[in-house]
Amino acid sequence: MWESGLIVPVAGIIMVVLIVAIVNMRRMRERELQAHQDLRQREMEHEQKMKALEIEKAKIELEKARTGQHN
């Protein structure tokens, strides 16, 4: 069964399959990392928006407090 005429083609096929599998795994990993980076970026943008809203809310409350004291 393991004659030299059979080993070379089988080894060639296995090598091609391994190369394709490695390339596909690397692409999947790159996409996964990109997805994590995108998610983290969106989280940071959300945090910045929330902080800006909190600051705006504090400004409004301070202005209300000031106008309430003068009346």
C-alpha positions as CSV (number, residue, x, y, z in Angstrom):
1,M,0.0,0.0,0.0
2,W,2.8,2.5,0.9
3,E,4.6,2.1,-2.3
4,S,6.7,5.1,-3.4
5,G,4.2,5.8,-6.2
6,L,1.4,6.4,-3.7
7,I,3.2,8.3,-1.0
8,V,4.2,11.3,-3.1
9,P,0.7,12.1,-4.4
10,V,-0.9,11.6,-0.9
11,A,1.7,13.7,0.7
12,G,1.2,16.4,-1.9
13,I,-2.6,16.5,-1.3
14,I,-2.1,16.6,2.5
15,M,0.4,19.4,2.1
16,V,-2.1,21.5,0.0
17,V,-4.9,20.8,2.5
18,L,-2.7,21.9,5.4
19,I,-1.6,25.1,3.6
20,V,-5.2,26.0,2.8
21,A,-6.3,25.2,6.4
22,I,-3.5,27.4,7.8
23,V,-4.4,30.3,5.5
24,N,-8.1,30.1,6.4
25,M,-7.4,29.9,10.1
26,R,-5.2,33.0,9.8
27,R,-7.8,34.9,7.9
28,M,-10.5,33.9,10.5
29,R,-8.2,35.1,13.3
30,E,-7.6,38.4,11.5
31,R,-11.3,38.9,11.1
32,E,-11.9,38.1,14.8
33,L,-9.2,40.6,15.9
34,Q,-10.7,43.2,13.6
35,A,-14.2,42.6,15.0
36,H,-12.8,43.0,18.6
37,Q,-11.0,46.2,17.6
38,D,-14.2,47.6,16.1
39,L,-16.2,46.7,19.1
40,R,-13.7,48.3,21.5
41,Q,-13.7,51.4,19.3
42,R,-17.5,51.6,19.5
43,E,-17.4,51.1,23.2
44,M,-14.9,54.0,23.6
45,E,-17.1,56.3,21.4
46,H,-20.1,55.4,23.5
47,E,-18.2,56.1,26.7
48,Q,-17.2,59.5,25.3
49,K,-20.8,60.3,24.3
50,M,-22.1,59.3,27.8
51,K,-19.5,61.5,29.5
52,A,-20.4,64.4,27.3
53,L,-24.1,63.9,28.1
54,E,-23.3,63.8,31.8
55,I,-21.3,67.0,31.5
56,E,-24.2,68.7,29.7
57,K,-26.7,67.4,32.3
58,A,-24.5,68.8,35.1
59,K,-24.3,72.2,33.2
60,I,-28.1,72.3,32.9
61,E,-28.6,71.4,36.6
62,L,-26.1,74.1,37.6
63,E,-27.9,76.6,35.5
64,K,-31.2,75.6,37.0
65,A,-29.7,76.0,40.5
66,R,-28.3,79.4,39.7
67,T,-31.6,80.7,38.2
68,G,-33.5,79.2,41.2
69,Q,-31.4,81.1,43.7
70,H,-31.9,84.5,42.0
71,N,-35.7,84.2,42.0
